[in-house]
Amino acid sequence: MLEVRPFRAWRYDFARHPDISALIAPPYDVLDQADKDALLGKSDRNIVAVDLPHVPPKSAGPATAYTAAAERLKAWQREGILQREAQPAIYLYHQNFAHEGRSYTRKMFIAVLRLVPFSEGRVLPHEETFGGPKEDRLALMKATACNLSPIFGLYSDPRGEVDSGFAEMARRSPDARGSLDGVENRLWIITDAGVVGAVTGAMTQRKVFIADGHHRYGTAMMYRDAVIREKGALDREHPANFIMFVLASMDDPGCLILPYNRVLAKINAAALLAAWGGRVEPCDEKTADVRLFEGSSGKTTCVRFAQRALLDRLAADHGPAWRKLDVAYLHRVLIDDALHAQRGKDDPKVHYVKSVEAAKETARAEQGTALLLNATPMAHLKAVSEAGELMPQKSTYFHPKLATGMTINPLE
């Protein structure tokens, strides 16, 4: 059974700050020092002052950085900048945004979820991740005894049973709102026992698929284990057994998956097509599986995958759902097999780029070719995860990113 619960979050004092635009931040792992400075230029109380004590967060920084972050957090609590929720709550969280000329609302809620190993099949990863040290996040969790950045999780709800519990609450004005990078974030505090019970009860038989935050989930497991080593066996109710999630229905029209484009450095489209041979065939824009943008000429060539059955042989260790993925064909057939066979050890460097324009600019700068992909369908993500497999790295990009600073989860 999946255990989703309300929690007593630390949060900004919304009575004093109903507009939290200057206080919230993008996820820590997309920020550099210039980004941090710009956010602190809006307010020295921006959450980034605590959530990003060391730049870049790819490895642990000096212990003093995490001590200072913890002291700052405690000062904000003492001064009333942050308030502790009087009673356990779940937080309805909407993001309003535009994409390609259309307006969307992604409907989510924030709660805590009991940590369980992936092997139990209730919380599932969805894609492979690049190896990244967890030392920075673990050091910050230990210093602050808080979970600052939420994990983004998805659940299946085709009949809208979970969302229906929020319908009446969403009609009132939000308790806080804040704009960040063109996205309006809105938050409602929900303590009504009937609503909380209906929502958490509706989640018990569902699975949660991690969309963003695989490393954060692993870090939370490490933190819990560290507490156990320090204090001995934990009571089931100890907050270290839980981690903060933002949860969204994968059936919500506002839950968009965008593609992660690839750029192959120092290789032109003609060389790619020669290496790929009959594994791709020309097509029009509407039926393309991948569009090749050549940086040197600015020319775009559309192709579709012509021999998908090759994956049955080249990826026999993967199941049918995995072999249906466009990114699986791209990497296993076109790059790992065909391109490697022609170039040997001289494989091009692969850049992973979110937007089409950024991919094109990278292709120009790298004298290479951008591979502009279609988005991975949500159904493919679900099928691969439920089969116990992981999609290739950078198969999905969930837009927009969650805001950090909406709620903070105390771990003691």
C-alpha positions as CSV (number, residue, x, y, z in Angstrom):
1,M,0.0,0.0,0.0
2,L,1.3,3.5,-0.9
3,E,1.4,5.8,2.1
4,V,0.8,9.4,1.3
5,R,0.3,11.8,4.3
6,P,-0.3,15.4,5.2
7,F,2.6,17.2,7.1
8,R,3.3,20.3,9.1
9,A,5.4,22.2,6.6
10,W,7.6,25.1,7.3
11,R,6.7,27.8,4.9
12,Y,6.9,31.5,4.3
13,D,4.4,33.7,6.3
14,F,1.8,34.1,3.5
15,A,0.0,36.7,5.5
16,R,3.1,38.9,5.2
17,H,4.1,37.6,1.8
18,P,1.1,36.6,-0.3
19,D,3.2,37.2,-3.3
20,I,6.3,34.9,-3.0
21,S,7.8,35.7,-6.4
22,A,11.0,37.1,-4.8
23,L,11.3,34.2,-2.4
24,I,11.0,31.0,-4.5
25,A,13.7,29.6,-6.8
26,P,14.2,27.0,-9.6
27,P,15.6,23.6,-8.5
28,Y,19.1,23.8,-7.1
29,D,20.6,21.6,-9.8
30,V,19.9,23.9,-12.7
31,L,21.5,27.0,-11.0
32,D,25.0,28.5,-11.2
33,Q,26.5,31.2,-9.1
34,A,25.1,34.0,-11.4
35,D,21.6,32.6,-11.0
36,K,22.0,32.4,-7.3
37,D,23.2,36.0,-7.1
38,A,20.3,37.2,-9.3
39,L,17.8,35.4,-7.0
40,L,19.4,36.9,-3.9
41,G,19.2,40.3,-5.6
42,K,15.4,40.0,-5.5
43,S,15.5,39.2,-1.7
44,D,18.1,38.1,0.7
45,R,15.4,35.8,2.1
46,N,15.1,33.8,-1.1
47,I,15.1,30.1,-0.5
48,V,18.2,29.7,-2.6
49,A,20.2,31.2,0.3
50,V,19.5,27.9,2.2
51,D,19.0,25.4,-0.6
52,L,22.2,26.1,-2.5
53,P,25.0,26.7,0.0
54,H,27.7,25.3,-2.3
55,V,28.1,26.0,-6.0
56,P,28.2,23.9,-8.0
57,P,26.3,21.2,-6.0
58,K,28.0,18.3,-7.8
59,S,30.1,17.5,-4.7
60,A,30.1,18.4,-1.1
61,G,31.4,21.8,-0.2
62,P,33.1,22.9,3.1
63,A,31.2,22.0,6.3
64,T,30.9,25.7,7.1
65,A,28.7,26.2,4.0
66,Y,26.1,23.8,5.4
67,T,26.4,25.1,8.9
68,A,25.7,28.6,7.7
69,A,22.7,27.4,5.7
70,A,21.3,25.7,8.8
71,E,21.9,28.8,10.9
72,R,20.1,31.0,8.3
73,L,17.1,28.7,8.2
74,K,16.9,28.7,12.0
75,A,17.1,32.5,12.1
76,W,14.2,32.7,9.6
77,Q,12.2,30.4,11.8
78,R,12.9,32.4,14.9
79,E,12.1,35.7,13.2
80,G,8.8,34.5,11.9
81,I,9.9,34.7,8.2
82,L,9.1,31.0,8.1
83,Q,6.1,29.6,10.0
84,R,5.3,26.0,11.0
85,E,1.9,24.9,9.9
86,A,-0.3,24.6,13.0
87,Q,-1.8,21.2,11.9
88,P,-0.9,18.6,9.2
89,A,-1.9,19.7,5.7
90,I,-1.6,18.8,2.1
91,Y,-0.9,21.7,-0.3
92,L,-2.8,22.0,-3.6
93,Y,-0.2,23.4,-6.1
94,H,-1.0,24.7,-9.6
95,Q,1.4,26.0,-12.2
96,N,-0.1,28.2,-15.0
97,F,2.2,28.5,-18.0
98,A,2.2,28.8,-21.8
99,H,3.9,26.5,-24.3
100,E,3.9,26.9,-28.1
101,G,1.0,29.4,-28.0
102,R,-1.2,27.4,-25.7
103,S,-2.1,28.0,-22.0
104,Y,-1.8,25.1,-19.5
105,T,-2.5,24.5,-15.9
106,R,-0.6,21.6,-14.3
107,K,-2.5,20.5,-11.2
108,M,-0.5,18.9,-8.4
109,F,-0.5,18.6,-4.6
110,I,2.4,18.5,-2.1
111,A,2.5,15.7,0.6
112,V,5.0,13.4,2.2
113,L,5.4,9.8,1.1
114,R,6.8,6.9,3.1
115,L,10.2,5.9,1.8
116,V,10.2,2.4,0.3
117,P,12.7,0.6,-1.8
118,F,12.1,0.5,-5.6
119,S,12.0,-3.3,-5.4
120,E,8.6,-3.1,-3.7
121,G,7.1,-1.6,-6.9
122,R,5.1,1.2,-5.2
123,V,7.6,4.0,-6.0
124,L,9.3,3.5,-9.4
125,P,12.2,5.3,-11.2
126,H,11.5,6.0,-14.8
127,E,14.9,6.6,-16.4
128,E,18.6,6.1,-16.0
129,T,20.4,9.0,-14.5
130,F,24.0,10.2,-14.9
131,G,26.1,9.4,-11.9
132,G,25.9,12.3,-9.6
133,P,27.4,12.6,-6.1
134,K,24.7,12.9,-3.3
135,E,27.1,14.2,-0.7
136,D,26.0,17.8,-1.2
137,R,22.3,17.1,-0.6
138,L,23.0,14.7,2.2
139,A,25.2,17.2,4.0
140,L,22.5,19.9,3.6
141,M,19.8,17.5,5.0
142,K,22.0,16.6,8.0
143,A,22.8,20.2,8.8
144,T,19.2,21.6,8.4
145,A,17.2,18.4,9.3
146,C,14.9,19.4,6.5
147,N,13.9,18.3,3.1
148,L,14.1,21.5,1.1
149,S,13.6,20.4,-2.6
150,P,10.6,18.3,-3.5
151,I,10.6,15.2,-5.7
152,F,8.3,15.3,-8.6
153,G,6.1,12.2,-8.9
154,L,3.4,11.0,-11.2
155,Y,0.4,8.7,-10.6
156,S,-2.2,7.2,-12.9
157,D,-5.7,8.6,-12.4
158,P,-7.7,8.3,-15.7
159,R,-11.0,9.0,-13.9
160,G,-9.8,12.0,-12.0
161,E,-10.6,10.5,-8.6
162,V,-7.7,12.2,-6.8
163,D,-8.2,15.6,-8.4
164,S,-12.0,15.6,-7.7
165,G,-11.1,15.9,-4.0
166,F,-9.6,19.3,-4.6
167,A,-12.4,20.7,-6.9
168,E,-14.1,22.8,-4.3
169,M,-10.8,24.1,-2.7
170,A,-9.5,25.3,-6.0
171,R,-12.4,27.6,-6.4
172,R,-11.2,29.9,-3.6
173,S,-8.3,32.3,-3.8
174,P,-4.9,30.7,-3.3
175,D,-3.1,31.3,0.0
176,A,0.1,32.3,-1.9
177,R,1.2,32.9,-5.4
178,G,4.5,33.6,-7.1
179,S,5.8,34.1,-10.6
180,L,9.1,32.5,-11.6
181,D,10.5,32.3,-15.1
182,G,7.2,33.1,-16.7
183,V,5.3,30.5,-14.7
184,E,2.6,31.4,-12.1
185,N,2.8,29.2,-9.1
186,R,-0.3,29.0,-6.8
187,L,-0.7,27.3,-3.5
188,W,-3.6,26.4,-1.3
189,I,-3.3,25.1,2.3
190,I,-5.7,22.2,2.9
191,T,-6.3,21.0,6.4
192,D,-9.9,19.8,6.1
193,A,-9.9,16.2,7.4
194,G,-12.5,15.1,4.8
195,V,-10.5,16.3,1.9
196,V,-7.2,15.1,3.2
197,G,-8.7,11.7,3.9
198,A,-10.3,11.4,0.5
199,V,-7.1,12.3,-1.3
200,T,-4.7,10.2,0.7
201,G,-7.1,7.3,0.6
202,A,-7.4,7.5,-3.1
203,M,-3.6,7.3,-3.4
204,T,-3.2,4.1,-1.4
205,Q,-3.6,1.6,-4.3
206,R,-1.6,3.6,-6.8
207,K,2.0,3.7,-7.9
208,V,4.2,6.8,-8.0
209,F,6.6,7.2,-10.9
210,I,9.5,9.5,-10.2
211,A,9.6,12.2,-12.9
212,D,12.4,14.4,-11.5
213,G,14.4,13.8,-8.4
214,H,15.8,10.3,-8.6
215,H,19.0,11.4,-6.8
216,R,16.9,13.2,-4.1
217,Y,15.0,10.0,-3.4
218,G,18.2,8.1,-3.0
219,T,19.6,10.8,-0.7
220,A,16.5,10.6,1.5
221,M,17.1,6.9,1.9
222,M,20.7,7.6,2.8
223,Y,19.6,10.2,5.4
224,R,17.1,7.8,7.0
225,D,19.8,5.1,7.2
226,A,22.2,7.6,8.8
227,V,19.6,8.5,11.4
228,I,19.0,4.8,12.1
229,R,22.8,4.3,12.6
230,E,22.9,7.3,15.0
231,K,19.7,6.6,17.0
232,G,19.0,3.0,16.5
233,A,15.7,1.6,15.1
234,L,13.3,4.4,14.2
235,D,9.6,4.5,15.2
236,R,7.5,4.2,12.1
237,E,6.2,7.7,12.7
238,H,9.6,9.3,12.7
239,P,9.7,12.0,9.9
240,A,12.9,10.7,8.5
241,N,10.8,7.8,7.1
242,F,9.1,10.2,4.8
243,I,10.1,12.5,1.9
244,M,8.3,15.4,0.3
245,F,6.8,14.9,-3.1
246,V,4.9,17.1,-5.5
247,L,2.4,14.7,-7.1
248,A,0.6,15.1,-10.4
249,S,-1.7,12.9,-12.4
250,M,-0.1,11.6,-15.6
251,D,-3.5,11.9,-17.2
252,D,-3.6,15.7,-16.5
253,P,-3.5,17.6,-19.9
254,G,-1.2,20.1,-18.2
255,C,1.4,17.4,-17.3
256,L,3.6,17.9,-20.4
257,I,6.6,15.8,-21.4
258,L,8.9,17.6,-23.8
259,P,11.8,16.0,-25.6
260,Y,15.4,16.2,-24.7
261,N,17.3,16.9,-28.0
262,R,20.8,15.7,-28.7
263,V,23.6,17.4,-30.5
264,L,26.5,15.4,-32.0
265,A,29.6,17.5,-32.1
266,K,31.9,17.7,-35.1
267,I,29.8,15.6,-37.5
268,N,27.5,16.7,-40.3
269,A,24.2,15.4,-41.5
270,A,25.6,13.7,-44.6
271,A,28.1,11.7,-42.5
272,L,25.3,10.7,-40.1
273,L,23.0,9.5,-42.9
274,A,25.8,7.6,-44.5
275,A,26.6,5.8,-41.3
276,W,22.9,5.1,-40.6
277,G,22.3,3.7,-44.1
278,G,18.9,1.9,-44.4
279,R,18.2,2.2,-40.7
280,V,16.4,5.5,-41.5
281,E,14.5,6.8,-44.4
282,P,13.5,10.2,-45.6
283,C,10.0,11.5,-44.8
284,D,8.0,14.7,-44.3
285,E,7.9,16.9,-41.2
286,K,4.6,15.3,-39.9
287,T,5.9,11.7,-39.9
288,A,9.5,12.4,-38.8
289,D,10.9,10.5,-35.8
290,V,13.9,12.8,-35.8
291,R,14.9,16.0,-37.6
292,L,18.5,16.6,-38.3
293,F,19.6,20.2,-38.1
294,E,23.1,20.8,-39.5
295,G,24.9,23.6,-37.7
296,S,27.2,24.6,-40.6
297,S,24.5,24.9,-43.3
298,G,21.4,25.5,-41.3
299,K,19.6,22.8,-43.3
300,T,17.0,20.5,-41.7
301,T,16.5,16.9,-42.9
302,C,13.5,14.8,-41.7
303,V,13.9,11.0,-41.3
304,R,12.0,8.2,-39.7
305,F,13.2,5.0,-38.2
306,A,13.0,2.2,-40.9
307,Q,14.2,-0.9,-39.0
308,R,12.7,-0.9,-35.5
309,A,12.9,-4.7,-35.5
310,L,16.7,-4.4,-35.2
311,L,16.1,-3.7,-31.5
312,D,14.8,-7.2,-31.0
313,R,18.4,-8.4,-31.7
314,L,20.5,-5.5,-30.5
315,A,18.5,-5.0,-27.3
316,A,17.3,-8.5,-26.6
317,D,18.0,-7.9,-22.9
318,H,15.2,-5.3,-22.8
319,G,11.5,-5.9,-23.0
320,P,9.0,-4.8,-25.7
321,A,8.0,-1.6,-24.0
322,W,11.7,-0.4,-23.8
323,R,12.3,-1.4,-27.5
324,K,9.4,0.9,-28.6
325,L,11.1,4.0,-27.3
326,D,12.4,6.4,-29.9
327,V,15.4,7.2,-27.7
328,A,16.2,3.5,-27.5
329,Y,16.3,3.2,-31.3
330,L,18.3,6.4,-31.6
331,H,21.0,5.4,-29.1
332,R,21.2,1.6,-29.4
333,V,20.7,1.3,-33.2
334,L,21.9,4.6,-34.7
335,I,24.6,5.8,-32.4
336,D,25.9,2.8,-30.5
337,D,25.7,0.3,-33.4
338,A,25.8,2.1,-36.8
339,L,27.8,5.2,-35.9
340,H,30.2,3.4,-33.7
341,A,30.8,0.8,-36.4
342,Q,31.8,3.5,-38.9
343,R,33.8,5.7,-36.6
344,G,35.2,3.2,-34.1
345,K,36.5,4.9,-31.0
346,D,36.1,8.3,-32.6
347,D,32.5,8.7,-31.5
348,P,31.2,12.3,-31.4
349,K,30.5,14.0,-28.1
350,V,26.8,14.0,-27.3
351,H,25.2,17.2,-25.8
352,Y,21.7,17.0,-24.2
353,V,19.8,20.2,-24.9
354,K,16.2,21.0,-23.9
355,S,14.9,23.6,-26.3
356,V,15.0,23.4,-30.1
357,E,16.6,26.8,-30.5
358,A,19.3,26.0,-27.9
359,A,20.0,22.7,-29.7
360,K,20.4,24.5,-33.0
361,E,22.7,27.1,-31.4
362,T,24.8,24.3,-29.9
363,A,25.0,22.6,-33.3
364,R,26.4,25.8,-34.8
365,A,28.9,26.3,-32.0
366,E,30.0,22.6,-32.1
367,Q,30.1,22.4,-35.9
368,G,27.8,19.4,-35.5
369,T,24.2,18.2,-36.0
370,A,21.2,18.6,-33.7
371,L,18.9,15.6,-33.4
372,L,15.5,17.1,-32.7
373,L,13.3,14.4,-31.2
374,N,9.6,13.9,-30.6
375,A,8.4,13.8,-27.0
376,T,8.2,10.4,-25.3
377,P,4.5,9.6,-24.7
378,M,3.4,9.3,-21.1
379,A,2.0,5.8,-21.8
380,H,5.5,4.7,-22.8
381,L,7.0,6.0,-19.6
382,K,4.4,4.1,-17.6
383,A,4.8,0.9,-19.5
384,V,8.6,0.9,-19.2
385,S,8.6,1.6,-15.5
386,E,5.9,-1.0,-14.7
387,A,8.0,-3.5,-16.6
388,G,10.8,-2.9,-14.1
389,E,13.1,-1.1,-16.6
390,L,14.6,2.3,-17.0
391,M,14.4,4.5,-20.0
392,P,17.7,5.8,-21.5
393,Q,19.2,8.9,-19.9
394,K,17.5,12.2,-20.7
395,S,14.5,10.6,-22.3
396,T,12.1,13.1,-20.8
397,Y,11.9,16.7,-19.9
398,F,9.0,17.7,-17.7
399,H,8.0,21.4,-18.2
400,P,7.9,23.6,-16.3
401,K,10.3,22.9,-13.4
402,L,8.8,22.9,-9.9
403,A,9.5,26.0,-7.7
404,T,11.6,25.4,-4.6
405,G,10.4,27.2,-1.5
406,M,6.7,26.6,-1.6
407,T,7.0,24.2,1.4
408,I,9.8,22.8,3.5
409,N,9.5,19.3,5.1
410,P,11.1,19.0,8.6
411,L,12.8,15.7,9.2
412,E,12.8,15.7,13.0
